[in-house]
Amino acid sequence: MEDHLKCRLRKQYWSRFKDIKNINKVGNIIEREVTISADPQNSTSDQLVTIFPEQLKIQANLTEGMITGTRTLVLEPISENESRLKVLWDIDLSGIPIIGRGFADNGIKQTTEDALGKIVLSVE
């Protein structure tokens, strides 16, 4: 699958992702730069994404940008026909001015809930 198509698929779920540029891939680790649409301007985030197929887990380490920390997605089988997708955030918002941190936190929560809703609809 071509990179631009992969980016479009990711942006289909994570609406704040404006652009994703994969810089390097070694094994199960992808280094990328993500442009995030944050009204009224865009910001970039350098990320190291590690895929753990045996654990059904994807971890994005946000290493550079206004927000740093990790976002972890874990697929947990519940039964033969059911699974739960958990998203765990462990982030530092200190790169955002104090007045905007509440908006950023709410935006992250809303974007995550929206993404999970879109993912559920796509697999039903």
SEVOKOL-143723 format. One record per residue (C-alpha): residue in one letter; x, y, z. Coordinates in Angstrom, 2 decimals. Each point is the difference from the previous one (the first is absolute). Layout:
<lomis>
lomi lumti=a east=X north=Y up=Z
...
</lomis>
This chain:
<lomis>
lomi lumti=m east=0.00 north=0.00 up=0.00
lomi lumti=e east=1.41 north=3.39 up=-0.95
lomi lumti=d east=0.96 north=2.47 up=2.76
lomi lumti=h east=-2.57 north=2.64 up=-1.02
lomi lumti=l east=-2.79 north=-2.59 up=0.14
lomi lumti=k east=1.15 north=-1.20 up=3.44
lomi lumti=c east=-0.01 north=3.61 up=1.22
lomi lumti=r east=-3.51 north=0.52 up=-1.32
lomi lumti=l east=-1.19 north=-3.11 up=1.83
lomi lumti=r east=1.51 north=1.19 up=3.30
lomi lumti=k east=-1.43 north=3.48 up=-0.49
lomi lumti=q east=-3.38 north=-1.64 up=-0.63
lomi lumti=y east=-0.11 north=-0.87 up=3.71
lomi lumti=w east=2.17 north=2.69 up=1.61
lomi lumti=s east=-1.57 north=3.19 up=-1.36
lomi lumti=r east=2.66 north=2.34 up=1.43
lomi lumti=f east=2.77 north=-1.68 up=-2.03
lomi lumti=k east=0.55 north=2.32 up=-2.94
lomi lumti=d east=3.10 north=-1.69 up=-1.41
lomi lumti=i east=2.16 north=-3.01 up=0.88
lomi lumti=k east=3.50 north=-0.28 up=-1.36
lomi lumti=n east=1.79 north=-3.29 up=0.65
lomi lumti=i east=3.72 north=0.76 up=0.32
lomi lumti=n east=1.50 north=-3.40 up=0.76
lomi lumti=k east=-1.02 north=-3.58 up=0.75
lomi lumti=v east=2.16 north=-2.60 up=1.68
lomi lumti=g east=-1.70 north=-3.27 up=0.89
lomi lumti=n east=-3.14 north=0.77 up=1.96
lomi lumti=i east=0.95 north=3.65 up=0.74
lomi lumti=i east=-1.10 north=2.89 up=-2.21
lomi lumti=e east=1.39 north=3.51 up=0.39
lomi lumti=r east=-2.46 north=2.61 up=-1.25
lomi lumti=e east=-0.94 north=3.65 up=0.04
lomi lumti=v east=-3.67 north=0.78 up=0.51
lomi lumti=t east=-1.58 north=3.35 up=-0.75
lomi lumti=i east=-2.93 north=0.54 up=2.32
lomi lumti=s east=-2.80 north=2.39 up=-0.79
lomi lumti=a east=-0.43 north=2.02 up=3.18
lomi lumti=d east=-2.17 north=3.06 up=-0.47
lomi lumti=p east=1.02 north=2.64 up=-0.98
lomi lumti=q east=3.37 north=-1.43 up=-1.07
lomi lumti=n east=1.73 north=-3.29 up=-0.74
lomi lumti=s east=2.76 north=-1.55 up=2.10
lomi lumti=t east=2.36 north=-2.88 up=-0.66
lomi lumti=s east=0.81 north=-2.98 up=2.16
lomi lumti=d east=2.98 north=-2.33 up=-0.44
lomi lumti=q east=-1.03 north=-3.52 up=0.87
lomi lumti=l east=1.49 north=-3.46 up=0.32
lomi lumti=v east=-2.72 north=-2.58 up=-0.59
lomi lumti=t east=0.66 north=-3.55 up=1.15
lomi lumti=i east=-2.24 north=-2.86 up=-1.07
lomi lumti=f east=-0.21 north=-3.03 up=2.29
lomi lumti=p east=-2.01 north=-2.52 up=-2.07
lomi lumti=e east=0.22 north=-2.82 up=2.56
lomi lumti=q east=-1.46 north=2.32 up=2.67
lomi lumti=l east=-2.56 north=1.59 up=-2.37
lomi lumti=k east=1.48 north=3.37 up=0.97
lomi lumti=i east=1.18 north=3.18 up=-1.72
lomi lumti=q east=1.90 north=2.61 up=1.99
lomi lumti=a east=0.75 north=3.50 up=-1.28
lomi lumti=n east=2.70 north=1.87 up=1.90
lomi lumti=l east=-0.48 north=3.73 up=-0.59
lomi lumti=t east=3.60 north=1.11 up=0.31
lomi lumti=e east=-0.05 north=3.58 up=-1.33
lomi lumti=g east=-2.77 north=2.56 up=-0.20
lomi lumti=m east=-2.39 north=1.93 up=2.20
lomi lumti=i east=-1.25 north=-3.27 up=1.49
lomi lumti=t east=2.40 north=-2.76 up=1.02
lomi lumti=g east=-0.61 north=-3.41 up=1.52
lomi lumti=t east=-1.65 north=-3.18 up=-1.24
lomi lumti=r east=-3.22 north=-1.20 up=-1.59
lomi lumti=t east=-0.54 north=-3.74 up=0.20
lomi lumti=l east=-2.70 north=-1.96 up=-1.82
lomi lumti=v east=-0.66 north=-3.52 up=1.25
lomi lumti=l east=-2.47 north=-2.45 up=-1.49
lomi lumti=e east=-1.35 north=-2.32 up=2.71
lomi lumti=p east=-1.93 north=-3.08 up=-1.10
lomi lumti=i east=-3.08 north=-0.47 up=2.19
lomi lumti=s east=-1.51 north=-3.03 up=-1.72
lomi lumti=e east=0.19 north=-1.73 up=-3.36
lomi lumti=n east=-2.07 north=2.76 up=-1.63
lomi lumti=e east=0.75 north=3.01 up=2.20
lomi lumti=s east=2.97 north=2.19 up=0.74
lomi lumti=r east=0.64 north=3.21 up=1.88
lomi lumti=l east=2.31 north=2.73 up=-1.32
lomi lumti=k east=1.61 north=1.99 up=2.78
lomi lumti=v east=1.79 north=3.29 up=-0.53
lomi lumti=l east=2.33 north=1.07 up=2.79
lomi lumti=w east=1.53 north=3.48 up=0.03
lomi lumti=d east=2.95 north=0.99 up=2.20
lomi lumti=i east=0.83 north=3.51 up=-1.16
lomi lumti=d east=1.62 north=3.24 up=1.05
lomi lumti=l east=-1.80 north=3.17 up=-1.07
lomi lumti=s east=2.62 north=2.41 up=1.36
lomi lumti=g east=0.96 north=1.04 up=-3.56
lomi lumti=i east=-3.44 north=1.59 up=-0.35
lomi lumti=p east=-0.69 north=3.40 up=1.59
lomi lumti=i east=-1.91 north=-0.39 up=3.27
lomi lumti=i east=-3.10 north=1.68 up=-1.41
lomi lumti=g east=-0.23 north=-2.63 up=-2.77
lomi lumti=r east=0.68 north=-3.18 up=1.98
lomi lumti=g east=-3.65 north=-0.61 up=0.91
lomi lumti=f east=-1.01 north=0.41 up=-3.64
lomi lumti=a east=2.80 north=-2.36 up=-1.08
lomi lumti=d east=-0.99 north=-2.61 up=2.58
lomi lumti=n east=-3.66 north=0.17 up=-1.04
lomi lumti=g east=0.99 north=-0.14 up=-3.68
lomi lumti=i east=2.11 north=-3.12 up=0.55
lomi lumti=k east=-2.84 north=-1.71 up=1.88
lomi lumti=q east=-2.59 north=0.93 up=-2.64
lomi lumti=t east=2.24 north=-0.99 up=-2.92
lomi lumti=t east=0.74 north=-3.35 up=1.68
lomi lumti=e east=-3.70 north=-0.70 up=0.63
lomi lumti=d east=-0.82 north=0.95 up=-3.60
lomi lumti=a east=2.78 north=-2.26 up=-1.34
lomi lumti=l east=-1.19 north=-2.96 up=2.08
lomi lumti=g east=-3.55 north=0.56 up=-1.23
lomi lumti=k east=1.16 north=0.04 up=-3.63
lomi lumti=i east=2.08 north=-3.13 up=0.51
lomi lumti=v east=-2.98 north=-1.84 up=1.53
lomi lumti=l east=-2.23 north=0.99 up=-2.93
lomi lumti=s east=2.58 north=-1.20 up=-2.52
lomi lumti=v east=0.24 north=-3.51 up=1.49
lomi lumti=e east=-3.68 north=-0.63 up=0.70
</lomis>
